[in-house]
Amino acid sequence: METGGNSLPSGPDGVKRKVLYFYDPEVGNYYYGQGHPMKPHRIRMTHALLAHYGLLQHMQVHKPVPARDRDLCRFHADDYVNFLHNVTPETQQDQLRQLKRFNVGEDCPVFDGLFSFCQTYAGGSIGGAVKLNHGFCDIAINWAGGLHHAKKCEASGFCYVNDIVLAILELLKQHQVCI
């Protein structure tokens, strides 16, 4: 799925920045449910706009490698990740106690492919951080990500996995923080 390369000149130096954009065409197929304000199909619409305006030729497009359980467990609790991995719309009624414990329900519903969705959006953010760390790009974009409300042991605010924290943990492997 790789295309493009350098962005338009930007910044006061006029240097072209190398832009990587993470996109999985399947991400728009996930559905939180009737009436839910979170709409992953908007990510597909954004991609279509980028294509329509010819912007994809100015960036490398990569399909994200799905985040593995051990990647997710760098921040999230093992039992929480295991729950996300195993819960399905068909099995959720048998797991009412865990649904409540992990705050999965109305705002953060169980839907088909929930864990794959988490792996995809977290994989894009982690992948972007890896590429930045290795100097393969100047800018990394993952419009499927940014789901920063998830906590270590629970879902929150439509977010199941905190891809921002996971990306920061990856960036910290190469970049020190001065406090």
N, C-alpha and C positions, 0 to 999 in steps of 0.2 A: 504494500500500500504506500510505499515511499514515493513522494513527489517533491518537486521544488528544491529549495535550498536557502538562499539568502533573502532577507527581508529588504524592504526599501531602505535607503539611507535614513538613519535616524540619529538623533542627538546632535550636539554642537560640532562633533568631529566629522559628521557625514559618513561614518563607517557603516557598512551594511552589517546588521546583526544576524547571526545564524539562529533561526527560529525552528523549534521542533514543536509539533502539534500532535497530541495523542488523541486518537479517535477510533472507536470501535463502532461499526455500523449497527451492531446489535443493541447498543445501549438505548436506543430510542424505542425498543420493543418492551421494555419493562414498564409495568403499570401498577401504580400504588393503589388504584381502585377508584370507583365512581365517586366523584365529588372531591377527591383529594387534591389539594393545591399543587403538590409536587408532580411535575409532568416531565419525565425523562425524554419524551419525544421532542421537547424543545431543543435538546442537544442536537438531534438530527436536523431540525429546522435551521439551527445555527450553522451547521456544516453545509447545508444546501445554500445558505446565503454566502458563505465563504467561497464556495465553488462558483456560484452565479456571478459574484463580483471579481472573480479571477485572483483571489487572494491565496488560494492553495499553492499556486506556482511560486509564491514567495516564502514558502516554508516546507520543511520535511514533515510529511504526515506518517505517523507510526501507529500501528495498532498496539494498545498497551498489553504487556504480558500480565496475565491475571496475578494479583497478589496471592501469595501462598499463606497458609495458616500461620506459619512461623513469622512471616512479614507482619501480619496483622497483630500477632502476639508481642511484637516489640513494644506496643502500647496497651493493647486490650488484653483483658484477662482470658486465660485459656478456656475456662468454662463458658464465658460469653461467646467467644469465637466458635466454640464447638456447638453451642446452641444455634447461632446464626447459620452454621453449616448444615445443621440437621432439621431445623424447623421448616415446615411446608404448610400451605393452606390446608392440606389434608390431615396433618398431624397436630395442628395448633390446639385443637380442642382437648387433646390429651396432655397438653403442656401448660395449662392455665397458670399454674404456680410460677413457672419459669417466665412466661410472658409478662406477668406482673413484676417479677424480680428484675428482669432486664428492660422494663419499660417499653415493651413491644406491644402495640395495640392500635389505638385510634390514630395518633399522629404518626406513628412508625408501624404501619401494618405489615403483616406477613403477606407476601405475594409470590407468585410463581417466579422462580429465578432470583430470589432475594440475595442469596449468598453470591451468586455469579455477578450480580449487579455490584455488590460490595467489592468483589475481587477486581472487577473492571475499573471502577472509578478510583479505587486505591492504587491499583497497578499503574494507572496513568500518572498519578501524582508521584509515586515512588520512582517510577521510570524517569520522569522529568528531573527529579532530584539527582538520580544517578548520572544522567546525561550532563547536567550542570556540573556535578562534581568532577567529572572526567574531562570537562572542557569541550564536549561535543556540540554544545550550543551556548548561546548567550541568553536565550529566552526559551522557556518551556511552557506550553499551554495545555491545560486539560480542563475543558469546560464541563466535563462530567464530574469533576471534583469540586473541592471547596466545601465539602459536607462536614463542617467543623464542630457541630454541636454534640456529636457522639462523645460519650464519656468512657472511661476505662471499662466499666462494667455495665453500661446501659446505653440504649438508643435514646436520642433526644432530638427534637426539632427536625424531623424527617430524615435524620442522619443515623446510620447504623455503625459505621466505621469512620473514625476521624482521620481522613486521608491527609489533612494538613499537618497534624502532629507526626504522622508516619513520614511525610516528606521532610519535615524539619529534622527528625531523627536521622534521616539519611544524609541531609545536608551537613549535619553536625559531624559526620565522619571526616569531612574535609575542611570544614570552616569552624574556627574557634569563636566562641562568644566572649566578648570582653564586657565585664560588668563593672 
